[in-house]
Amino acid sequence: MDSETLKEVRVEDYIWIIYIFLAVFALVSNYYEKEYLKKHNKKDENIFRTINTEIFIVTFIIYLYFAYINYKHIKRLEPNSSPKEILLANAGLIAAILFLIGGGISLWISITGNDEDDFLLNFF
């Protein structure tokens, strides 16, 4: 295993730790969302929306990192790489870009829309 790949795997270890914290924050956000749905307290709504937006920001940055890493993998391919290696590298980049697009859309909705009805009215 080359040192560049080893470094990437180490970074991924940290990303998995970040995902653990994101899961905990998502549970906290769900708690405040339930409280908001029960009591309609604006403070609870602001808390869960803020937490959700922060989660989307962090996940967007992670998706951006994975898109960059997949792009680097394509650039590191040898000129005599097999068609299968080229296909897998390109597929990895496409998948990472699609996650990045989905994360960007989720972040945009979280920042600009208060709920789905408002989003649809503003979009169309």
VENWO-V140856 format. One record per pair of residues at least 12 apart in sequence whose C-alpha atoms are under 10 Angstrom apart, sorted by the first residue. I is the first residue (numbers start at 1). J is the second residue. D is the distance in Angstrom with one decimal. If there is no record, write none. Layout:
i = {I	I}
j = {J	J}
d = {D	D}
This chain:
i = {5	5	8	8	11	12	12	12	15	15	18	18	18	19	19	19	19	21	22	22	22	22	22	22	22	23	25	25	25	25	25	26	26	26	26	27	28	28	28	28	29	29	29	29	29	29	29	29	29	30	30	30	30	31	31	32	32	32	32	32	32	32	33	33	33	33	33	34	35	36	45	46	49	49	49	50	50	52	52	52	52	53	53	53	53	53	53	54	54	54	55	55	56	56	56	56	56	56	56	56	56	57	57	57	57	57	57	57	58	58	59	59	59	59	59	60	60	60	60	60	60	60	60	60	61	61	61	62	62	62	63	63	63	63	63	63	63	63	63	64	64	64	64	64	64	64	65	65	66	66	66	66	66	66	66	67	67	67	67	67	67	67	67	67	68	68	68	69	69	69	70	70	70	70	70	70	70	70	70	71	71	71	71	71	71	71	72	72	73	73	73	73	73	74	74	74	74	74	74	74	75	76	77}
j = {69	73	66	69	65	62	65	66	59	62	58	59	62	55	58	59	62	55	51	52	54	55	56	58	59	55	48	51	52	54	55	48	51	52	55	48	47	48	51	52	44	45	47	48	49	50	51	52	55	48	49	51	52	44	48	44	45	46	47	48	49	51	45	46	47	48	49	48	48	48	114	114	110	111	114	110	111	106	107	110	111	106	107	108	109	110	111	107	110	111	107	110	103	104	105	106	107	108	109	110	111	103	104	106	107	108	110	111	103	107	99	100	103	104	107	99	100	101	102	103	104	105	106	107	100	103	104	99	100	103	96	97	98	99	100	101	102	103	104	96	97	99	100	101	103	104	96	100	92	93	95	96	97	99	100	92	93	94	95	96	97	98	99	100	93	96	97	92	93	96	89	90	91	92	93	94	95	96	97	89	90	92	93	94	96	97	89	93	86	89	90	92	93	86	87	88	89	90	92	93	89	89	89}
d = {9.8	9.5	9.8	8.0	9.9	9.6	9.9	9.3	9.6	7.4	8.8	9.3	9.5	9.6	9.4	8.5	9.7	9.6	9.6	9.6	9.3	6.4	9.5	8.5	8.6	9.1	9.5	7.0	8.3	9.4	7.6	8.7	7.5	7.1	7.6	9.9	9.4	7.8	8.3	9.8	9.1	9.3	7.3	4.5	7.6	8.6	6.0	6.7	9.7	7.0	9.9	9.6	9.2	9.1	8.1	5.3	6.9	9.0	6.8	5.5	9.1	9.6	6.3	9.3	8.3	5.7	8.3	9.3	9.6	8.7	9.6	9.9	7.3	8.6	8.3	8.7	8.9	9.8	8.7	7.2	9.4	8.8	6.4	8.9	9.1	5.6	6.5	8.8	9.3	9.7	8.8	10.0	6.8	8.1	9.6	6.9	5.2	9.0	9.9	7.9	9.5	8.4	8.6	9.4	6.5	9.7	9.7	9.9	9.7	9.7	9.7	8.9	7.0	9.3	9.1	8.6	6.4	8.8	8.9	5.4	6.4	9.7	9.0	7.6	8.6	9.1	9.6	9.9	8.7	9.6	6.6	7.9	9.2	6.4	5.2	8.9	9.5	7.4	9.3	7.9	8.0	8.8	6.1	9.5	9.3	9.7	9.0	9.3	9.2	8.3	9.6	6.1	8.5	9.2	8.7	8.3	6.0	8.3	8.3	4.8	5.8	9.1	8.6	7.4	8.3	8.6	9.2	9.6	8.4	9.1	6.8	8.0	9.1	6.1	5.0	8.7	9.2	7.3	9.3	8.1	8.2	8.6	6.1	9.4	9.2	9.8	9.4	9.3	9.6	6.5	8.9	9.1	8.7	7.4	9.7	9.4	5.7	6.9	9.3	8.1	9.5	9.9	8.5}
